[in-house]
């Protein structure tokens, strides 16, 4: 009779959720939890953000870049409480908003910006305070989304692990009674 691993994945036992998701080879429970958490908000690329931050993956992701640019464009068209636009219609040039989006994405993933707001604003001939405000707000929006995804991911991991423990227990009871 072949020996089977009935106790689950022993390589991840006792690890914190962040350590489980940072592992090179994700366990079945982690993959299942990630899929379930991503389904809760399919329009937000939570897993891409989370995996870049936790696993330290530095590759350029087109989906994250597209999300950041779309968020920047949508935010630039919003209205403040006083009715004025966040960014005036004639100042919504794609180049500086795209740079804001990339800077915000970089800040969320790596924790800092490579270039200062003053240098970036001078490059695009935009007010430095406006550039910094837009960039910081975008980074805050993305960071809040990542934090929400992290909580959902950890909740789903606990749920999946609990269900799998229960299933393994009842399988063991059935084998013992047979």
N, C-alpha and C positions, 0 to 999 in steps of 0.2 A: 504494500500500500504506500502510495506516494505521500510525502509530508506536505501539507498545505499550510499556507499562512492564514490562519483564521482570525488572527488578532488585529488585522489592519496593517497599516504601513508603520512599521516600528522605527523607521529612520526619522520620522517627524514627531514622534511622541515627546511631550514635554517642552516643545519649542513654542515660542510666542507666535501669534498669527503673522506678524511682520517677517519673522525668520522663516516661517513655512512658505510664504509667498516669495521670499528672496532666494529660495533654493534654486539650484540650476535645473533640477528635474522636479516639476511640480507633482504633488501626489494627486490621486484621483479626486480626493475630497476638495483640494484647492481648486482644481479645474472646474469641478461641479459648482463650487461656491462662486467662482468668478463668472461663470456663465449665468447663474441665477441673479447675481448682483447687477450684471450688465443689462439683464432683461428689465430690471426695475426702471431704468431710464435709458432706453436705447439711443436717444439723440445725443447723449453726453459720452464722449470717449473716455470713460472712467478707467477702464482697464489699461488703456495706453498710457494715460497719465500716471496711474498708480505703479505700473510695472517700470516706467522710466525712473520714477522716484525711488522705489524700494530696491529694485534690482540694479540700479546704476547704469542702465542702458543709455548710451549717448547717441545712438543712431538717429538720423533725421527721419521723422515720421510725417508723411504727407497728410495723413488724416488729422493729426494734431495741428499741423500748420494750417490746414484748411479750416478747422474749427476755430482756431485763434483769429484768423483773418475775418471769418464770418461774424464772430463775436464782436470784433472791433468795428466792423461796418454797421452792425445792428446797433451797437452802443452809441456810435456817432450820430445816429438818426433819432435817438431817444430825446425826449423833452424833459427838462428840469421841472421842478415844482412851480417855478415862476412862469412856465410856458415857453421859455427860450430853449432852443436846441442845444444839446451838449456840445456839438461842433457845428458851426455855421455851414450852410450849404456850400458856399464857395471855398471853404477850407477842408472839405472832405476828400482831399486828394488821396489817391490810393497808395502812393509811395510812403508817406509818413505814417498812415494808419497801419500799413503792413509792417513797417518797422516797429511801431508800438506793439502790435500783436506778437511779433517774434520776441521782442524784449520781455513782454509779459510772460510769454511761454517759457523763455529761458529763466526768468526769475522764479517761476513756480517749480520748475523741474530742478534747477541747480541751486536756488536760494539767493542768487545775486544776478546783477546785470553786468555784461562785459563792458558796455559803454555807458557813460553817464548821460542823463537826460539833456544836459547842456550841450554836450558834443553831438548827440543825435539831432537835437532841435536845430543846431547850427547847420548841420548837413542838409536838412530839409527846409530850412528857412521858416521855422515854426517857432512860436513862443515856447520857451523852455518850461515854463510853469504849466502850460496847457499840455505839452507832451508828457511831462511827468505825471500829471493828474490822470490823463487817459491811460497811460501805461500802468500806473499803480492800481487804478480801478479795475482794469482788465485782469491784472494779476490777482487781485483780491477775489474777483468773480470766479476765476478758474480755481484758485486755492480752496474756496468754499465748496465748489463742486467736487473737488478731489477729496476733501474731508468728509463730505456726505457719502461719497462712494466708498471710502475706507470703512466708515461705520457700517454701511450696508454689507460690504464684503465680509467683515468680521462677524456680523450677525449671521449671514448665510453660512459661513464656515462652521460656526457653533451648531447651527441647525442641521447641516449635512453630517457633521461628525456624530451628533447625538442620534440621528436616524440610523446611521451606519452601525453605531455601537448596539443599538436596540436590535437591528437586523442580525448582527453577528451573534448576539446573545440567544435569540430565538433559534437560529440555525444550530448553535451548539446544543441547545436543549433538545431539538429534534434529533440530532445525531446521537445524543446520549440515550434517548428513549427508544431508538430504533434497534 
